[in-house]
Amino acid sequence: MASGAGLASGIGDGEYEGAGASVVGDGAAAVKDADVVLAVRRPSAAALKGAKPGALVIAIMDPHGHEKELAALAKAGVSSFAMELMPRITRAQVMDVLSSQANLAGYRAVVDAAAEFGRAFPMMMTAAGTVPAARVFVMGAGVAGLQAVATARRLGAVVSATDVRPASKEQVESLGAKFIAVEDEEFKQAETAGGYAKQMSAEYQAKQAALTASHIAKQDIVITTALIPGRPAPKLVSAEMVASMKPGSVLIDLAVERGGNVEGAVAGEVVTTANGVKIVGHLNVPGRLAATASQLYAKNLYAFVETLVDKGTKSLAVKWDDELVKATLLTKDGAVVHPGFTAQGD
Ligand code: NAD
């Protein structure tokens, strides 16, 4: 492995050596002669220059909209796998990097909000007066959103949440938060077979925006997590809604890397608006809990690599027709092979 690769997670080279790894100079030296390359993010073409033809490269590949980079992976001659395309089936739960990282992002969003907010979260009755509980609204109640709801509740906030998936209503309520949504026919039909959100009609979005606009004006903290696979993040909070919030309120946009849910959110920055509202657009939020993110991601990777190895001979034996392989394999034998990306990759 590359020297210093674990430092940001508090793991020194010695610990890797103790576990049987040989530590080499840099990424390029680690890639050379490797049969399997494990990384956090998609390696660049330059990083894979010395890779063995046919080496397995497994990482969070962020393939949507990155046709050029996929073509470069194909050109490098490696078999590359995108961990985030792992199917959400029971067998692959232990490999589900979207869940392992989104859960941390949801937790960290609340911690970041609490740090930016100039007031306390829980209600406090003290001799010097009563402090009201903070009001927290979570938009998008998937893995990240539900963890944000649970964390804000633990800190004593009054929590509400919304989502376009009907199934999320019960989950939000079971965590002790209020569910806020226009529950019409379209809402009832909205969940796709894979459990993901679908794009809602313009009419639904307008109705939902009117309902959430009046709700947002009363909130101290808004945390947005709404994503639709393969599409830009839906815009949920307009500049007018931000302007309706009290000075000192905080918005955390966890979708900022995919275009953002909040108008005015800037990737990698904390913006303070003219009316004193902070819009937080941290990048790679799970990376703000690097040690825990590493621990869980390592387990996701390990579980996947185990399926690529023959237990008897202890050598690589990729079953190319396994549904986990078929769902995640992006490039092989010099070409982009994933059906979701072949049109762009050709
Ligand atoms: P995600 O990260 O793709 O999106 C986050 C949330 O945003 C989702 O709940 C989505 O419905 C919501 N959203 C999208 N557009 C919205 C809008 N306009 N307004 C409000 N909310 C909006 O989702 P995720 O966290 O990956 O979870 C998606 C689903 O997959 C959930 O049902 C989750 O429970 C399920 N899941 C299943 C497994 C499994 O079976 N192994 C594992 C993890 C998650």
Residues whose N, C-alpha, C, O or C-beta is under 5 A from the ligand:
A	BS01	NAD	R88 I89 Q93 S99 M139 G140 A141 G142 V143 A144 T162 D163 V164 R165 G194 G195 Y196 A197 T225 A226 L227 I228 P229 P234
